[in-house]
Amino acid sequence: MKFYSTQNPSKLVSMEEALLRSMPADRGLYMPATIPTPGAAFFDKISDGSLADIAYEISKLLFSSEISADKLKALVDHAFPFDTPVVALDRGKTHVLELFHGPSQAFKDVGARYMAAMMGYFLEQSNREVHILVATSGDTGGAVAMGFLGVPGIKVTILYPSGRVSDLQEKQLTTLGQNITALEVDGSFDDCQAMVKAAFADEELNQAYNLASANSINIFRLIPQGFYYVRAYGQVKKCGKPVVFSTPSGNFGNLSAGVLAQRMGLPVNHFVAATNKNRVVPTYLQSGNYEPHASIETISNAMDVGNPSNFVRLTHLFGDNYDSLKEKVSGYWFDDEQTKAAMQEVYQQYGYIMCPHTAIGYLGWQSYQQANSDKCGILLSTAHPAKFKDLVDDILETNVEIPAALASLMNREKHSIQIPAHFDALKEYLMPATV
Ligand SMILES: *Cc1c(COP(=O)(O)O)cnc(C)c1O
């Protein structure tokens, strides 16, 4: 499979280049040049398998000219030792797609682990090394750290804002060691992101190292996220009704991944783009005006994004045609009070505990189904509630149980390097004695 940049559709690059470069030099985003359409029967059949089975069948379809079937099987089995089950909340109308059974307990494991497996494969072939730089507000760092841990040829440096991630999130970033280093930045997430951007733009650094990004601008984080839409379809298709996905969104990688799966022929009737007060996309869907803004702080903080990096990809998938996008995607946004009330309602009604991000997906589906009652809804649960334990315990007056894998991290010792929020400090760390 070849890829092109949204800025220049006529110039194609290889799978390896799109994977390892992350972003084209023209600052566009990579897209698959041809999206195979194996037909509804293909999805009917494969969607009964596990996440790893589905990943294998689709990966063969996409990448068999680059990687042998045996190797692909080994890569996906390694990436996906966990599944993404669907839980029915009410009588067959509302389903929760639990994406938090991976090692970091958030959906970002799926993209990060597939991408790590693929990068590891190509680097082993070419004997090269890559240095991954990633800024995190919490969840991306954990998924990337655990996904890339011990992968030969890869060094990972994670920048996180000191004192602004949850205890559990910090442990995931700072206790692994090996090829993972955590830089604890005395500043905000925006500072971390600006430092990483400056590093990618620095000629001297780029000459010295192969720098790569592991955030959702990399198309190899998005492609695997399509697999769980297929898996979920398989689990609800017996309902015999049109299937709707409600995706709690920030940078809109997760929703774009669902649209990619639909483009391959997965029978998705409609998408709901659900956000918190960072509502640029729901506003765009309503008015046609796209007005990015500085991010607004909310309790669903992994979705506090005022200028979503995958918006271009989403509109591009609809031929940059506002009306076609609006026909397939509905947008809703909710504030913190509504989010808390939804968490309480779901807990009281079904005894089910949702993290705040998941609750926004729930609210999106509730709003959409008011005018579309004869459909079957799947809301994506993007993180385990224990990742936000203090908040969830407080809202639900309960004591969320911490899964064993997370609990064991709590006893490990934190190792981080504290640096000030300046690019020079990052450069000094990466390239000692040049600054
Ligand atoms: C990253 C994240 C999101 C947002 O996903 P996007 O692909 O950026 O839209 C939602 N929920 C949680 C828990 C996350 O970590």
The ligand as an SDF file (V2000), in Angstrom:
LIG
                    3D

 15 15  0  0  0  0  0  0  0  0999 V2000
   -6.9800   10.4760   23.5580 C   0  0  0  0  0  0  0  0  0  0  0  0
   -8.2720   10.2270   24.2270 C   0  0  0  0  0  0  0  0  0  0  0  0
   -9.5030   10.6290   23.6440 C   0  0  0  0  0  0  0  0  0  0  0  0
   -9.5680   11.3930   22.3370 C   0  0  0  0  0  0  0  0  0  0  0  0
   -9.2670   10.6170   21.2100 O   0  0  0  0  0  0  0  0  0  0  0  0
   -8.9500   11.3040   19.7910 P   0  0  0  0  0  0  0  0  0  0  0  0
   -8.5420   10.2050   18.8780 O   0  0  0  0  0  0  0  0  0  0  0  0
   -7.8560   12.2980   20.0500 O   0  0  0  0  0  0  0  0  0  0  0  0
  -10.2110   11.9840   19.3300 O   0  0  0  0  0  0  0  0  0  0  0  0
  -10.6760   10.2860   24.2980 C   0  0  0  0  0  0  0  0  0  0  0  0
  -10.6500    9.6350   25.4850 N   0  0  0  0  0  0  0  0  0  0  0  0
   -9.5040    9.2560   26.0930 C   0  0  0  0  0  0  0  0  0  0  0  0
   -9.5680    8.5640   27.3940 C   0  0  0  0  0  0  0  0  0  0  0  0
   -8.2690    9.5320   25.4780 C   0  0  0  0  0  0  0  0  0  0  0  0
   -7.1260    9.1570   26.0820 O   0  0  0  0  0  0  0  0  0  0  0  0
  1  2  1  0
  2  3  1  0
  2 14  2  0
  3  4  1  0
  3 10  2  0
  4  5  1  0
  5  6  1  0
  6  7  2  0
  6  8  1  0
  6  9  1  0
 10 11  1  0
 11 12  2  0
 12 13  1  0
 12 14  1  0
 14 15  1  0
M  END
$$$$
